Amino acid sequence: MNSGSKDFHLNSRLLSYFSAMGYRDLLYERYHSRHTSQHSGLDARALQSSEAQHFQREWGPILQDLDRNAHLLDVGCGNGSLIRALKHMGFQHTYGIDVSEEQIQIARQSGIVEVEKADAIKFLNDRSGQFDAVFCMDLVEHLTKSELVELLLMVLKALKPKGRLYLRTPNMDSPWPHLYASGDFTHETLFNTTSIRQLLLSTGYHEVGVYPSLMQVTPWWKEIARRLIYGHLSIRWRLELFATARSSRGLILTPNLLVRARTPA
């Protein structure tokens, strides 16, 4: 009887907390300890290092022509792994914001101090024309369609003329897309190459480019095997699409999409 009363009391407290703050506050409050660390199996420092190395390999070629003195903002910076990667690539002026206090503390404890807890819309609204580039890594899928349009318009406002937007998001055209898309309860809006380009062009961005994400495993001999298997399977997937009378031209099959776009001059 006492045990049941205790459970009811705890559940009531949780329900009251949820009613006051909403599901996002509940899930983002300890996003690392209750999601990313559970999924990756790594502690905070090891996860940040692993992600930073991946970001360097994945984005290095795309960012080659971006001025190393550019002022960069990472919206949804998480544990600071992208900022660490950008610093390693030679960028001098980086800053990050995130709604998760736990993630911000993880970033600061690792030496990434150019971060703060902030609401993206409020933060961007006060910084018109201040940034050369804005990054949104694994962020846009967490927003509703209305929220996402508002965010992209605010990013457009915060960017300088000919500024750049870079984002990464799950790819619904990839095989087994729900391993990524459904792997996080906070996901709201999902894309393929066509829909992400449609959204960005409709919200005022120019020169939208969509690219495959990096796929790589270790050690080297597993990576060789993976590439051989992937090459074989990609032929099969394209043949299956052909069998439905649809074209595979421009099709991207990687688990994530990498996107680059520009603001008007």
C-alpha positions in Angstrom: 0.0 0.0 0.0 2.8 2.4 0.9 4.7 1.5 -2.2 1.7 2.2 -4.4 1.2 5.6 -2.7 4.9 6.4 -3.3 4.6 5.5 -7.0 1.5 7.6 -7.3 3.2 10.6 -5.6 6.2 10.3 -8.0 4.0 10.0 -11.0 2.0 13.0 -9.9 5.1 15.1 -9.5 6.3 14.1 -13.0 2.9 14.9 -14.5 2.9 18.3 -12.8 6.4 19.0 -14.1 5.4 18.0 -17.6 2.3 20.1 -17.6 4.3 23.2 -16.5 7.2 22.7 -18.9 6.1 20.5 -21.9 7.7 17.4 -23.4 10.7 19.2 -24.8 11.9 20.6 -21.5 11.4 17.1 -20.0 13.4 15.3 -22.6 16.1 18.0 -23.2 16.8 18.7 -19.6 19.2 15.6 -19.5 19.4 14.9 -23.2 22.9 13.4 -23.0 22.5 11.1 -20.0 19.0 9.9 -21.1 19.6 9.6 -24.9 22.9 10.3 -26.6 25.0 8.4 -24.1 22.5 5.5 -24.0 22.6 5.3 -27.8 26.3 5.7 -28.3 27.6 3.8 -25.3 30.3 6.5 -24.8 30.8 9.0 -21.9 30.5 12.7 -22.6 34.2 13.4 -23.4 34.6 10.3 -25.6 31.4 11.1 -27.5 32.4 14.7 -28.1 35.8 13.6 -29.4 34.3 11.0 -31.7 31.7 13.4 -33.1 34.3 16.2 -33.6 36.5 13.8 -35.7 33.5 12.8 -37.8 32.5 16.4 -38.4 36.0 17.2 -39.6 36.1 14.4 -42.1 32.5 15.0 -43.2 32.4 18.8 -43.5 36.1 19.6 -44.2 35.7 19.4 -48.0 32.5 21.4 -48.0 34.0 24.2 -45.9 37.2 24.6 -47.8 36.2 27.9 -49.4 34.8 29.4 -46.1 37.0 32.2 -44.7 38.7 31.1 -41.5 38.0 34.5 -40.0 34.2 34.2 -40.7 31.9 34.6 -37.7 30.1 31.3 -37.2 27.1 30.3 -35.1 26.1 26.7 -34.3 22.4 26.5 -33.4 21.7 23.4 -31.3 25.4 23.0 -30.5 24.9 20.1 -28.1 28.1 19.0 -26.4 30.2 21.4 -28.6 31.6 18.8 -30.9 31.1 20.8 -34.1 32.7 23.9 -32.5 35.7 21.7 -31.5 35.9 20.5 -35.1 35.6 24.0 -36.6 38.4 25.2 -34.3 40.6 22.3 -35.4 39.9 23.3 -39.0 41.2 26.8 -38.3 38.1 28.9 -37.8 38.7 31.7 -35.3 35.3 33.0 -34.4 32.8 30.3 -33.3 29.8 30.4 -31.0 27.1 28.0 -30.0 23.6 27.9 -28.4 21.5 25.1 -27.2 18.4 24.6 -25.0 19.9 21.8 -23.0 21.7 23.0 -19.8 23.3 19.6 -19.5 24.8 19.8 -23.0 26.1 23.3 -22.4 27.8 22.2 -19.2 29.4 19.3 -21.0 30.7 21.6 -23.6 32.1 24.1 -21.1 33.7 21.3 -19.0 35.6 20.1 -22.0 37.0 23.6 -22.7 34.4 24.8 -25.3 33.4 28.0 -23.5 31.9 29.9 -26.4 28.4 28.5 -25.8 25.3 29.5 -23.9 21.9 28.1 -23.1 19.4 30.1 -25.3 16.2 29.9 -27.3 17.2 30.1 -30.9 14.4 32.4 -32.1 15.0 35.0 -29.3 18.8 34.8 -29.8 18.7 35.2 -33.6 16.1 38.0 -33.4 18.6 40.2 -31.6 21.5 39.6 -34.0 20.4 40.8 -37.4 23.2 40.5 -40.0 25.9 39.4 -37.6 27.0 36.0 -38.9 28.8 34.8 -42.0 27.6 31.3 -41.5 25.0 29.4 -39.4 25.2 25.7 -38.7 22.2 23.5 -37.8 23.5 20.0 -37.2 20.8 17.4 -36.5 18.4 20.2 -35.5 15.7 20.8 -38.1 14.2 17.4 -37.6 13.4 18.4 -34.0 11.0 21.2 -35.0 7.4 21.3 -36.3 7.0 22.6 -39.8 5.8 26.0 -38.5 8.6 26.3 -36.1 11.1 25.3 -38.7 9.9 27.9 -41.2 10.2 30.5 -38.5 13.7 29.4 -37.6 14.9 29.5 -41.1 13.5 33.0 -41.6 15.3 34.1 -38.4 18.5 32.5 -39.6 18.2 34.4 -42.9 17.8 37.6 -40.9 20.9 36.9 -38.7 23.1 36.1 -41.7 25.1 38.7 -43.7 24.4 39.1 -47.4 25.8 36.1 -49.2 25.9 34.3 -45.8 25.8 30.6 -45.7 23.6 28.0 -44.0 24.9 24.5 -43.4 22.7 21.7 -42.0 22.5 18.0 -41.5 19.3 16.0 -41.1 18.2 12.3 -41.5 17.5 11.2 -45.0 14.2 9.5 -45.6 15.4 8.2 -48.9 18.0 6.1 -47.3 17.5 2.3 -46.7 16.3 1.7 -43.1 15.6 5.4 -42.5 13.6 4.9 -39.3 16.7 3.7 -37.5 17.6 7.4 -37.5 14.3 9.1 -37.9 12.4 7.2 -35.2 15.4 6.8 -32.9 14.7 10.1 -31.1 11.3 10.8 -29.6 11.9 14.6 -30.1 11.9 14.3 -33.9 9.1 16.1 -35.6 9.8 16.8 -39.3 11.6 14.6 -41.7 13.1 15.2 -45.2 14.5 13.8 -48.4 16.5 15.7 -51.0 13.5 17.1 -52.7 11.7 18.4 -49.7 14.6 20.0 -48.0 15.5 21.9 -51.2 11.8 22.9 -51.6 11.8 24.3 -48.0 15.0 26.3 -48.3 14.1 27.8 -51.7 10.7 28.7 -50.4 12.1 30.5 -47.4 14.4 32.7 -49.4 17.7 30.8 -49.7 19.7 30.5 -52.9 22.1 28.0 -54.4 20.8 25.0 -52.4 23.2 22.1 -52.6 22.4 18.7 -51.1 25.2 16.1 -50.5 25.7 12.6 -49.1 26.8 12.3 -45.5 30.0 10.5 -44.5 29.8 6.8 -43.9 32.8 5.1 -42.4 33.6 2.3 -39.9 36.8 1.1 -38.3 39.2 -0.6 -38.5 40.3 -0.2 -42.2 39.5 -3.8 -43.2 35.8 -3.4 -42.0 35.6 -0.2 -44.0 36.8 -2.0 -47.2 34.1 -4.7 -46.6 31.5 -2.1 -46.0 32.2 -0.2 -49.2 32.0 -3.4 -51.3 28.7 -4.4 -49.7 27.3 -0.9 -50.0 28.2 -0.7 -53.7 26.5 -4.0 -54.4 23.3 -3.0 -52.4 23.1 0.4 -53.9 22.7 -1.1 -57.4 19.9 -3.3 -56.1 18.1 -0.3 -54.4 18.3 1.7 -57.7 16.9 -1.2 -59.7 14.0 -1.5 -57.2 13.2 2.2 -57.7 13.4 1.7 -61.5 10.9 -1.1 -61.2 8.4 1.4 -59.7 8.8 3.6 -62.8 10.6 6.3 -60.9 14.0 7.8 -61.6 17.0 7.5 -59.4 18.7 10.6 -60.8 20.0 12.7 -58.0 19.1 10.1 -55.4 21.1 10.2 -52.2 21.1 7.0 -50.1 23.3 7.9 -47.1 21.6 8.0 -43.7 21.9 11.8 -43.4 21.7 14.7 -45.9 24.3 17.5 -45.8 22.9 20.8 -47.1 24.5 24.1 -48.0 22.6 27.2 -49.0 23.3 30.9 -49.5 21.4 34.1 -48.5 20.7 36.7 -51.2 23.4 39.3 -52.0 
